[in-house]
């Protein structure tokens, strides 16, 4: 029986989303606006159902603090 880590699975999906949605050149930082990241993360976390709203909000707060230092952009290295 394999144990699925919902957060790792979600973060892997978010990394792929950043790579797909970025306007950075290939091999770049794969930045996306915090608003886009927040929307996608919240949506996917709600579908997953294993990440509490408290955990989700705490994670997004940390990401927003990092994004605020980078002109509102989320970088993959932030998570």
C-alpha positions in Angstrom: 0.0 0.0 0.0 1.4 3.4 -0.9 0.9 6.4 1.2 0.0 9.5 -0.9 1.2 12.8 0.4 -1.6 15.2 -0.7 0.6 18.3 -0.2 3.5 16.9 -2.3 1.1 15.9 -5.0 -0.5 19.3 -5.0 2.9 21.1 -5.1 4.0 18.9 -8.0 0.8 20.0 -9.8 1.5 23.6 -9.0 5.1 23.3 -10.3 3.7 22.0 -13.6 1.1 24.8 -13.7 3.8 27.4 -13.2 5.9 25.9 -16.0 2.9 25.9 -18.3 1.5 29.4 -17.5 4.7 31.4 -17.2 5.7 34.0 -19.7 9.4 33.4 -18.8 11.6 31.8 -21.4 12.1 28.1 -21.2 14.5 27.3 -18.4 13.6 30.5 -16.6 12.2 31.0 -13.2 8.6 30.0 -14.3 7.1 32.9 -12.5 3.3 33.4 -12.3 1.2 36.1 -10.6 0.3 35.4 -7.0 -3.4 35.8 -7.9 -3.1 33.0 -10.5 -1.2 30.8 -8.1 -3.6 31.4 -5.3 -6.6 30.6 -7.4 -5.2 27.4 -8.8 -3.8 26.2 -5.4 -7.1 26.9 -3.7 -9.1 25.2 -6.4 -6.9 22.1 -6.5 -6.7 21.9 -2.7 -10.5 22.0 -2.4 -10.8 19.2 -5.0 -8.2 17.1 -3.1 -10.1 17.5 0.1 -7.2 16.4 2.3 -5.7 19.8 3.0 -7.5 21.8 5.6 -8.6 25.4 5.0 -6.3 26.5 7.8 -3.3 24.7 6.2 -4.2 26.2 2.8 -4.5 29.7 4.2 -1.2 29.4 6.1 0.6 28.2 3.0 -0.8 30.9 0.8 0.2 33.5 3.3 3.8 32.3 3.2 3.8 32.3 -0.6 2.3 35.8 -0.7 5.0 37.1 1.6 7.6 35.7 -0.8 5.7 37.0 -3.9 5.5 40.5 -2.4 9.3 40.6 -2.5 9.3 39.7 -6.2 6.8 42.2 -7.6 3.8 39.9 -6.8 5.2 37.0 -8.7 5.5 33.4 -7.4 8.6 31.5 -8.3 8.8 27.7 -8.1 11.5 28.0 -5.5 9.1 29.7 -3.2 7.4 26.3 -2.5 
